[in-house]
Amino acid sequence: MRTDAGTGEGIEFAVRHFFEDVWNGGDVSKVVDFLAEDFVSHNTLGVVIMGPDQYGRAVGAYRLAVPDLVVTLEDVFVSGDRVAVRGVDRGTHVGELMGKPGSGQKFAATWIEIFRIEGRKAVEGWLETDTRRLLDQLADPH
């Protein structure tokens, strides 16, 4: 497999490594390997994320709330300058997440993100997640 992020195969390789290294491995220093300096996240979570530094801080906060996080990529599609990723986050909610204090609840959250690639890096991302289902799972059953 080629690792040139300018090709379809290279983009798929880059995005898979991004999720494995950054999200599953917690190595936020690797955010810059995939995200451009002027990256902007358009997301349904109400979180402002501009640039690799803010993205890395968001990953760190999420992993603090869910230290056993496992992100599974179900699908990765590349078309032109776009890469679409469908995934599932699984873990245990132990710290504050989306305004909810840690509940100890296990959860699975589905999401889809589409990245626009320019110059071999993602410059924009559009994240859609089933927030209502996630918040329902985080609710303390007591």
C-alpha positions as CSV (number, residue, x, y, z in Angstrom):
1,M,0.0,0.0,0.0
2,R,1.3,3.5,-0.8
3,T,1.6,6.0,1.9
4,D,1.3,9.1,-0.2
5,A,-1.6,11.0,1.4
6,G,-2.3,12.7,-1.9
7,T,-3.8,9.5,-3.4
8,G,-7.0,7.7,-2.4
9,E,-5.0,4.9,-0.8
10,G,-2.7,7.4,0.9
11,I,-5.6,9.4,2.3
12,E,-7.3,6.2,3.6
13,F,-3.9,5.1,5.1
14,A,-3.5,8.6,6.7
15,V,-7.0,8.8,8.2
16,R,-6.8,5.2,9.6
17,H,-3.4,6.0,11.3
18,F,-4.8,9.3,12.6
19,F,-7.7,7.6,14.4
20,E,-5.4,4.8,15.6
21,D,-2.5,7.0,16.9
22,V,-4.5,10.0,18.1
23,W,-7.8,8.6,19.3
24,N,-7.0,5.1,20.3
25,G,-3.3,5.7,21.2
26,G,-3.8,9.1,22.8
27,D,-0.8,10.5,21.1
28,V,-2.1,14.0,20.4
29,S,1.4,15.1,19.0
30,K,0.4,13.1,15.9
31,V,-2.6,15.4,15.2
32,V,-0.4,17.5,13.0
33,D,0.3,14.5,10.8
34,F,-3.2,14.6,9.4
35,L,-4.7,18.0,10.2
36,A,-3.6,21.3,8.5
37,E,-2.7,24.3,10.7
38,D,-5.9,26.0,9.5
39,F,-8.2,23.0,10.1
40,V,-11.8,23.8,11.1
41,S,-14.2,21.3,12.6
42,H,-17.9,21.7,11.8
43,N,-19.6,19.5,14.4
44,T,-22.9,18.8,16.0
45,L,-21.3,18.8,19.5
46,G,-21.3,22.6,19.9
47,V,-17.5,22.5,20.3
48,V,-15.3,25.1,18.6
49,I,-12.2,23.4,17.2
50,M,-9.8,25.3,15.0
51,G,-6.4,23.9,14.3
52,P,-4.4,20.9,15.5
53,D,-3.8,22.3,19.0
54,Q,-7.5,22.8,19.8
55,Y,-8.2,19.4,18.2
56,G,-5.5,17.8,20.4
57,R,-7.0,19.4,23.5
58,A,-10.5,18.1,22.6
59,V,-9.1,14.6,22.2
60,G,-7.3,14.9,25.5
61,A,-10.5,16.0,27.3
62,Y,-12.5,13.2,25.7
63,R,-9.9,10.6,26.7
64,L,-9.8,12.0,30.2
65,A,-13.6,11.4,30.5
66,V,-13.3,8.0,28.7
67,P,-9.9,6.6,29.5
68,D,-10.7,3.1,28.1
69,L,-11.9,4.7,24.8
70,V,-11.8,2.4,21.7
71,V,-12.6,4.0,18.4
72,T,-13.6,1.5,15.6
73,L,-13.7,2.6,12.0
74,E,-16.5,0.8,10.3
75,D,-16.2,2.4,6.9
76,V,-13.7,4.7,5.1
77,F,-14.5,6.1,1.7
78,V,-12.3,8.3,-0.4
79,S,-13.7,10.4,-3.3
80,G,-11.6,13.2,-4.8
81,D,-10.6,15.6,-2.0
82,R,-13.0,14.0,0.6
83,V,-12.7,11.1,2.9
84,A,-15.7,9.9,4.8
85,V,-15.4,7.9,7.9
86,R,-18.1,6.1,9.8
87,G,-17.1,4.9,13.3
88,V,-18.1,3.9,16.8
89,D,-16.7,5.1,20.1
90,R,-16.9,2.6,22.9
91,G,-15.8,3.2,26.5
92,T,-16.8,3.9,30.1
93,H,-17.9,7.4,31.1
94,V,-15.8,8.2,34.2
95,G,-15.2,12.0,33.9
96,E,-17.2,15.1,32.7
97,L,-18.4,14.7,29.1
98,M,-20.8,17.1,27.4
99,G,-21.6,18.7,30.7
100,K,-22.4,15.3,32.3
101,P,-20.4,14.2,35.3
102,G,-18.8,10.7,35.2
103,S,-21.5,8.1,35.6
104,G,-19.5,4.8,35.2
105,Q,-21.8,3.9,32.3
106,K,-20.5,2.0,29.4
107,F,-21.5,3.5,26.0
108,A,-21.3,3.1,22.3
109,A,-21.6,6.3,20.2
110,T,-21.9,6.2,16.4
111,W,-20.6,9.0,14.2
112,I,-19.8,10.0,10.7
113,E,-17.1,12.5,9.8
114,I,-16.2,13.9,6.3
115,F,-12.8,15.5,5.9
116,R,-11.8,17.8,3.0
117,I,-8.2,17.2,2.1
118,E,-5.9,19.9,0.7
119,G,-2.2,19.6,0.3
120,R,-2.2,16.1,1.8
121,K,-3.9,17.3,5.1
122,A,-7.4,17.7,6.3
123,V,-8.5,21.4,6.2
124,E,-12.1,20.9,7.2
125,G,-14.1,18.2,9.0
126,W,-17.9,17.8,9.3
127,L,-18.8,15.6,12.2
128,E,-22.3,14.2,12.8
129,T,-23.0,12.1,15.9
130,D,-26.0,10.7,17.5
131,T,-25.8,13.0,20.5
132,R,-29.2,12.2,22.0
133,R,-28.4,8.5,22.1
134,L,-25.0,9.2,23.6
135,L,-26.5,11.4,26.3
136,D,-29.2,8.8,27.1
137,Q,-26.4,6.2,27.6
138,L,-24.5,8.6,29.9
139,A,-27.4,9.1,32.2
140,D,-26.9,7.7,35.7
141,P,-29.5,4.9,36.1
142,H,-30.0,5.7,39.8
